[in-house]
Amino acid sequence: MTSNKKQAFDLGKDLDPKGTYIGRVWNPAVSGPSVIVVREGQVIDITLKVAPLVCDILEMDNPAEYVNSIEGAFLGNVDDIALNHAGRPDAIHMLAPCDLQAIKAAGVTFVKSMVERVIEEAAAGDPAKAEAVRAKVTSLIGDSLRDVEPGSEKAAKLKDALIEEGVWSQYLEVGIGPDVEVFSKSQTLSSMGWGVSVGLHPKSIWNNPEPEIVLAVDSRGRIKGASLGNDVNLRDFEGRSALLLSKAKDNNASCSIGPFIRLFDENYSLDDVRNAELNMQISGEDGYELTGYSSMKEISRDPKDIVSQTIGRHHQYPDGIMLFLGTLFAPTEDRDVPGEGFTHKLGDIVTISSDGLGQLSNTVHLSTKCPEWTFGISALIRNLKSRNLI
């Protein structure tokens, strides 16, 4: 699958010159991944024995200080590398910026998308029923959930009222109840990076992108940075049954993170994440255009709360986690059939951007047509050993 050449030219200029950005590229000189930092549009290899992996850097008390204090080898300009064909073993190309971290995702963290999950469930995954169900559910719920703090006494009272109305749902339970929904989005090392294809299960007929901020969290639950992510979502699978969540979320090439991890420092912090605005554009080969956004100001749970419910004494992740925070975006605009809302077409280009984090762009194809995932943990260990890095 080719890279998105039109978007590549914008990649470097969208980065904050004051930001500390780390990531990974495929480096043909070592037949494996290199950890990189972007400095003034240049990609610098900083793979050292002291920290051969991104997860090693994130374990440091001050990763930004470490990254900015070391020298490295020049690999090329970021826009030139972004143009290279992803998957070619003989060309430097961009990878997802994480490595050994578990890839987790929080769901139903925004009111608007929460209501859409309720609609999916009530429509049993059938897009033809969505419009009628949406009208009924919205008339009962409306915006009454917007100012409800999850797990609060007010939320408990609202739950009782909704049960009495007959519209209580498992999605409302995790949306306004005390416990956040956290699931495994993808497998370690399986995420796609900038410019490559993302995949849809071939049986899906109702699906959409989900633009999200992804936190980089170390093994002790400390949030060290942030990236952009596309939590590719199959609305029909999950709508038929919540027990199909793993099939709806975790398929070949169904997760994208990038282009880089911006490390927290004096120029960028968790407060910037809390105030972030995400923009998204979908461009179809048929000329279709859709713009959307997600505002972190409207999230119903604080990112720190989501992290603490994911990693802690109850569950450890020795190599840290990459944590999707959820999205406000829930496309309801009809693309083709009236009343069926939006669904992807093959060849759609999805571009997610946010000030300070750059842009993440991918092309939509079938999971069965995307390149097979073959470079897993054992391959990475063998490669690092051959390079005398472990």
VEXDREN-2710 file (C-alpha; in Angstrom, 1 decimal):
% VEXDREN-2710
k/r/px/py/pz
1/MET/0.0/0.0/0.0
2/THR/1.4/3.4/-0.9
3/SER/1.9/6.3/1.4
4/ASN/-0.3/9.4/1.2
5/LYS/2.0/11.7/-0.9
6/LYS/-0.4/14.6/-0.8
7/GLN/-0.3/14.8/3.0
8/ALA/3.4/14.1/3.4
9/PHE/4.4/17.6/2.5
10/ASP/2.5/19.0/5.5
11/LEU/3.9/16.6/8.0
12/GLY/7.0/18.6/9.1
13/LYS/5.5/22.0/9.1
14/ASP/2.6/20.9/11.4
15/LEU/5.1/20.1/14.2
16/ASP/5.8/22.6/17.0
17/PRO/9.5/23.7/16.7
18/LYS/9.6/23.8/20.5
19/GLY/8.3/20.2/20.8
20/THR/10.2/17.1/21.7
21/TYR/9.0/14.4/19.3
22/ILE/10.1/10.8/19.3
23/GLY/9.1/7.9/17.2
24/ARG/10.3/4.9/15.1
25/VAL/11.3/4.3/11.6
26/TRP/12.2/1.1/9.7
27/ASN/15.9/1.4/9.1
28/PRO/17.1/-0.9/6.2
29/ALA/20.7/-0.4/7.4
30/VAL/19.9/-2.6/10.4
31/SER/16.9/-4.5/9.0
32/GLY/14.8/-3.3/11.9
33/PRO/13.4/-0.3/13.7
34/SER/15.3/2.7/14.9
35/VAL/14.2/5.0/17.7
36/ILE/14.2/8.6/16.4
37/VAL/13.8/12.2/17.4
38/VAL/12.7/15.0/15.1
39/ARG/14.8/18.1/15.3
40/GLU/14.1/21.0/13.0
41/GLY/12.6/18.7/10.4
42/GLN/15.4/16.2/10.5
43/VAL/15.0/12.6/11.6
44/ILE/17.8/11.6/14.0
45/ASP/18.5/8.0/15.0
46/ILE/19.0/7.9/18.8
47/THR/18.9/4.1/19.2
48/LEU/21.5/3.4/21.9
49/LYS/22.1/0.4/24.2
50/VAL/21.1/2.4/27.2
51/ALA/17.6/2.9/25.7
52/PRO/17.1/0.8/22.5
53/LEU/13.3/1.0/22.7
54/VAL/10.8/3.8/23.0
55/CYS/9.4/2.1/26.1
56/ASP/12.9/2.4/27.7
57/ILE/12.9/6.1/27.1
58/LEU/9.5/6.5/28.6
59/GLU/10.6/4.8/31.8
60/MET/13.0/7.6/32.5
61/ASP/12.1/10.2/35.1
62/ASN/12.7/13.0/32.5
63/PRO/12.6/11.5/29.0
64/ALA/12.5/14.8/27.2
65/GLU/15.7/15.9/28.9
66/TYR/17.4/12.7/27.9
67/VAL/16.3/12.9/24.3
68/ASN/17.4/16.5/23.9
69/SER/20.8/15.8/25.5
70/ILE/22.0/13.1/23.2
71/GLU/23.4/13.1/19.7
72/GLY/22.5/10.7/17.0
73/ALA/22.8/9.8/13.3
74/PHE/21.0/11.8/10.6
75/LEU/18.6/9.6/8.6
76/GLY/16.9/12.2/6.4
77/ASN/14.3/14.9/6.4
78/VAL/11.0/14.1/7.9
79/ASP/9.0/15.0/4.7
80/ASP/11.3/12.9/2.5
81/ILE/11.0/9.9/4.8
82/ALA/7.2/10.3/4.9
83/LEU/7.1/9.9/1.2
84/ASN/8.8/6.5/1.2
85/HIS/6.7/3.5/0.5
86/ALA/5.7/1.9/3.8
87/GLY/6.5/-1.8/3.9
88/ARG/9.5/-1.7/1.6
89/PRO/12.4/-3.3/3.5
90/ASP/15.0/-1.4/1.4
91/ALA/13.7/2.1/2.3
92/ILE/13.5/4.1/5.5
93/HIS/9.8/4.6/6.3
94/MET/7.8/5.6/9.3
95/LEU/6.4/3.2/11.9
96/ALA/4.0/3.6/14.8
97/PRO/5.9/5.5/17.5
98/CYS/5.3/2.8/20.2
99/ASP/6.9/-0.6/20.5
100/LEU/6.5/-2.9/23.5
101/GLN/3.6/-1.0/25.1
102/ALA/0.2/-2.7/25.4
103/ILE/-2.3/-0.8/23.3
104/LYS/-5.4/0.0/25.3
105/ALA/-8.5/2.1/24.6
106/ALA/-11.2/3.8/26.7
107/GLY/-14.7/3.8/25.3
108/VAL/-17.8/5.8/25.8
109/THR/-16.0/8.8/27.4
110/PHE/-17.9/11.5/25.5
111/VAL/-21.7/12.1/25.7
112/LYS/-22.3/12.4/22.0
113/SER/-20.5/9.2/21.1
114/MET/-22.1/7.5/24.1
115/VAL/-25.5/8.1/22.7
116/GLU/-24.4/6.7/19.4
117/ARG/-23.3/3.5/21.1
118/VAL/-26.8/3.2/22.7
119/ILE/-28.2/3.7/19.2
120/GLU/-26.0/1.0/17.7
121/GLU/-27.1/-1.4/20.4
122/ALA/-30.8/-0.6/19.9
123/ALA/-30.5/-0.9/16.2
124/ALA/-28.7/-4.3/16.6
125/GLY/-26.0/-3.1/14.2
126/ASP/-28.4/-2.5/11.3
127/PRO/-27.6/1.0/9.8
128/ALA/-31.1/1.1/8.1
129/LYS/-32.7/1.2/11.6
130/ALA/-30.4/3.9/13.0
131/GLU/-32.3/7.0/12.1
132/ALA/-35.6/5.9/13.8
133/VAL/-33.8/4.6/16.8
134/ARG/-31.7/7.8/17.1
135/ALA/-34.9/9.9/17.1
136/LYS/-36.4/7.9/19.9
137/VAL/-33.3/7.7/22.1
138/THR/-32.5/11.4/21.6
139/SER/-36.1/12.4/22.6
140/LEU/-35.7/10.5/25.8
141/ILE/-32.1/11.4/26.7
142/GLY/-31.4/14.6/24.9
143/ASP/-28.5/16.5/26.5
144/SER/-29.4/15.5/30.0
145/LEU/-26.1/13.5/30.3
146/ARG/-23.8/16.4/29.4
147/ASP/-23.2/17.7/32.9
148/VAL/-23.3/14.4/34.7
149/GLU/-20.1/13.4/36.5
150/PRO/-19.6/9.6/36.0
151/GLY/-20.0/7.7/39.2
152/SER/-21.7/10.6/41.1
153/GLU/-24.9/10.5/43.1
154/LYS/-26.6/12.5/40.3
155/ALA/-25.5/9.8/37.8
156/ALA/-27.0/7.1/40.0
157/LYS/-30.3/8.9/40.2
158/LEU/-30.3/9.4/36.4
159/LYS/-29.6/5.7/35.9
160/ASP/-32.7/4.8/38.0
161/ALA/-34.8/7.2/35.9
162/LEU/-33.5/5.8/32.6
163/ILE/-34.2/2.2/33.7
164/GLU/-37.8/3.3/34.5
165/GLU/-38.0/4.8/31.0
166/GLY/-36.8/1.5/29.5
167/VAL/-33.7/3.0/27.8
168/TRP/-30.9/1.9/30.1
169/SER/-27.9/0.4/28.2
170/GLN/-24.6/-1.2/29.0
171/TYR/-23.1/1.8/27.2
172/LEU/-24.7/4.2/29.6
173/GLU/-23.4/2.1/32.5
174/VAL/-19.8/2.7/31.5
175/GLY/-20.6/6.2/30.3
176/ILE/-22.0/7.6/33.5
177/GLY/-21.3/4.8/36.0
178/PRO/-18.2/4.6/38.2
179/ASP/-16.1/2.3/36.0
180/VAL/-14.7/3.3/32.7
181/GLU/-14.7/0.9/29.7
182/VAL/-11.1/0.0/28.9
183/PHE/-10.4/-2.7/26.2
184/SER/-7.4/-4.0/24.3
185/LYS/-7.4/-2.1/21.0
186/SER/-4.6/-3.9/19.3
187/GLN/-1.6/-6.2/20.0
188/THR/1.9/-5.0/20.9
189/LEU/3.8/-3.9/17.8
190/SER/0.8/-4.3/15.5
191/SER/-0.3/-0.7/15.2
192/MET/0.0/1.1/11.9
193/GLY/2.0/4.4/11.6
194/TRP/1.7/7.5/9.5
195/GLY/0.8/7.1/5.8
196/VAL/0.0/3.4/5.5
197/SER/-3.3/1.6/5.1
198/VAL/-5.7/0.9/7.9
199/GLY/-8.0/-2.1/7.7
200/LEU/-11.7/-3.0/7.9
201/HIS/-13.0/-6.5/8.4
202/PRO/-14.3/-7.6/5.0
203/LYS/-17.7/-8.5/6.5
204/SER/-18.4/-5.0/7.9
205/ILE/-20.9/-2.8/6.2
206/TRP/-21.2/0.0/8.9
207/ASN/-17.9/1.5/10.1
208/ASN/-16.1/4.8/10.8
209/PRO/-12.8/6.3/12.0
210/GLU/-12.4/7.5/15.5
211/PRO/-10.0/10.4/16.0
212/GLU/-8.4/10.3/19.4
213/ILE/-5.5/11.4/21.5
214/VAL/-3.4/8.5/22.7
215/LEU/-1.4/8.8/26.0
216/ALA/2.0/7.3/26.4
217/VAL/2.1/5.9/29.9
218/ASP/5.0/4.2/31.6
219/SER/4.9/1.1/33.8
220/ARG/4.3/3.1/37.0
221/GLY/1.3/4.8/35.5
222/ARG/3.1/8.1/34.8
223/ILE/1.9/9.9/31.7
224/LYS/4.9/10.9/29.7
225/GLY/3.5/12.2/26.4
226/ALA/0.8/12.0/23.8
227/SER/0.2/11.1/20.2
228/LEU/-2.7/10.9/17.7
229/GLY/-4.7/7.8/17.0
230/ASN/-7.4/6.3/14.8
231/ASP/-9.5/3.7/16.6
232/VAL/-11.0/2.2/13.5
233/ASN/-14.5/1.1/14.5
234/LEU/-16.9/-1.4/13.1
235/ARG/-20.4/-0.2/14.2
236/ASP/-22.3/-3.2/12.9
237/PHE/-20.2/-5.8/14.7
238/GLU/-20.3/-4.1/18.1
239/GLY/-24.0/-3.0/17.6
240/ARG/-25.0/-6.7/17.2
241/SER/-23.4/-7.6/20.5
242/ALA/-20.9/-6.0/22.9
243/LEU/-19.3/-9.5/23.1
244/LEU/-18.1/-8.9/19.5
245/LEU/-16.0/-5.9/20.7
246/SER/-12.7/-7.6/20.1
247/LYS/-13.8/-8.5/16.6
248/ALA/-15.0/-4.9/16.0
249/LYS/-11.8/-3.3/17.2
250/ASP/-8.9/-5.7/16.7
251/ASN/-8.2/-6.8/13.2
252/ASN/-5.2/-6.6/10.9
253/ALA/-4.2/-3.0/10.5
254/SER/-7.2/-1.7/12.4
255/CYS/-5.2/0.6/14.7
256/SER/-3.2/3.6/13.8
257/ILE/-0.9/5.8/16.1
258/GLY/1.4/8.6/15.2
259/PRO/3.1/10.3/13.6
260/PHE/5.2/10.7/16.8
261/ILE/4.9/10.8/20.6
262/ARG/5.3/14.3/21.9
263/LEU/7.0/14.1/25.2
264/PHE/5.8/16.3/28.1
265/ASP/8.1/19.1/29.0
266/GLU/7.9/22.8/29.8
267/ASN/6.3/23.4/26.4
268/TYR/3.6/20.7/26.4
269/SER/1.8/19.0/29.3
270/LEU/-1.3/17.1/30.2
271/ASP/-3.2/20.4/30.5
272/ASP/-2.6/20.8/26.7
273/VAL/-4.1/17.4/26.2
274/ARG/-7.1/18.4/28.3
275/ASN/-7.7/21.4/26.0
276/ALA/-6.8/19.8/22.7
277/GLU/-9.0/20.1/19.6
278/LEU/-8.8/17.4/17.1
279/ASN/-9.8/17.9/13.4
280/MET/-10.4/15.1/11.0
281/GLN/-10.9/15.0/7.2
282/ILE/-12.2/12.1/5.2
283/SER/-11.5/12.3/1.4
284/GLY/-13.0/9.6/-0.8
285/GLU/-11.9/8.5/-4.2
286/ASP/-15.5/9.4/-5.3
287/GLY/-15.0/13.0/-4.4
288/TYR/-16.7/12.7/-1.0
289/GLU/-15.5/15.0/1.7
290/LEU/-16.4/14.9/5.4
291/THR/-14.9/17.0/8.2
292/GLY/-15.2/16.3/11.9
293/TYR/-13.7/17.2/15.2
294/SER/-13.3/16.1/18.7
295/SER/-12.8/18.4/21.6
296/MET/-11.0/17.1/24.7
297/LYS/-12.8/19.8/26.7
298/GLU/-16.0/17.7/26.4
299/ILE/-14.6/14.5/27.8
300/SER/-16.6/13.2/30.7
301/ARG/-13.7/11.7/32.6
302/ASP/-10.3/13.3/33.3
303/PRO/-7.4/11.5/31.5
304/LYS/-5.7/10.8/34.9
305/ASP/-8.8/9.0/36.1
306/ILE/-8.8/6.9/32.9
307/VAL/-5.1/6.0/33.4
308/SER/-5.6/5.1/37.1
309/GLN/-8.5/2.8/36.2
310/THR/-6.3/1.1/33.6
311/ILE/-2.9/0.6/35.2
312/GLY/-2.2/0.3/38.9
313/ARG/-2.1/-2.2/41.7
314/HIS/-5.0/-4.0/40.1
315/HIS/-3.2/-4.4/36.8
316/GLN/0.4/-4.0/35.9
317/TYR/1.9/-3.3/32.5
318/PRO/5.7/-3.8/32.8
319/ASP/6.4/-2.1/29.4
320/GLY/3.8/0.6/29.8
321/ILE/0.7/1.3/27.7
322/MET/-0.5/3.5/24.8
323/LEU/-4.0/4.6/25.9
324/PHE/-6.7/5.9/23.5
325/LEU/-8.9/8.4/25.4
326/GLY/-12.1/8.1/23.3
327/THR/-13.7/10.5/20.9
328/LEU/-16.5/13.0/20.5
329/PHE/-16.8/12.2/16.8
330/ALA/-19.8/10.1/15.8
331/PRO/-20.7/10.5/12.1
332/THR/-24.4/10.6/11.5
333/GLU/-24.5/12.4/8.1
334/ASP/-25.8/10.2/5.3
335/ARG/-23.1/9.2/2.7
336/ASP/-25.2/7.3/0.3
337/VAL/-28.5/5.7/1.6
338/PRO/-30.8/8.1/3.4
339/GLY/-31.1/7.2/7.1
340/GLU/-28.0/4.9/7.1
341/GLY/-25.5/7.6/8.1
342/PHE/-21.8/7.3/7.3
343/THR/-19.7/4.3/6.4
344/HIS/-16.3/4.0/4.8
345/LYS/-15.5/3.3/1.2
346/LEU/-12.3/1.6/0.2
347/GLY/-9.7/4.2/-0.7
348/ASP/-10.9/6.8/1.8
349/ILE/-8.0/8.9/3.2
350/VAL/-8.5/9.8/6.8
351/THR/-6.3/12.7/8.2
352/ILE/-6.4/13.5/11.9
353/SER/-4.6/16.6/13.2
354/SER/-4.2/18.6/16.4
355/ASP/-2.0/21.6/17.3
356/GLY/1.1/20.4/18.9
357/LEU/0.8/16.8/17.8
358/GLY/0.9/17.1/14.0
359/GLN/-1.2/15.0/11.7
360/LEU/-1.9/11.3/11.2
361/SER/-3.0/10.2/7.8
362/ASN/-4.0/6.7/6.6
363/THR/-5.8/5.1/3.6
364/VAL/-8.7/2.7/4.2
365/HIS/-8.6/-0.8/2.8
366/LEU/-9.8/-4.2/3.8
367/SER/-7.8/-6.0/6.6
368/THR/-7.4/-8.9/4.3
369/LYS/-5.8/-6.7/1.6
370/CYS/-3.4/-4.9/4.0
371/PRO/0.0/-6.4/4.4
372/GLU/0.1/-9.2/7.0
373/TRP/1.7/-8.4/10.3
374/THR/4.9/-10.4/10.6
375/PHE/7.3/-8.4/12.7
376/GLY/6.3/-9.3/16.3
377/ILE/8.1/-9.3/19.7
378/SER/10.3/-12.3/18.9
379/ALA/11.5/-10.8/15.6
380/LEU/12.2/-7.5/17.5
381/ILE/14.3/-9.3/20.2
382/ARG/16.3/-11.2/17.6
383/ASN/16.9/-8.0/15.7
384/LEU/18.1/-6.1/18.8
385/LYS/20.3/-9.0/19.8
386/SER/21.9/-9.0/16.3
387/ARG/22.7/-5.3/16.7
388/ASN/24.2/-5.9/20.2
389/LEU/21.6/-3.7/21.8
390/ILE/20.4/-6.3/24.3
END
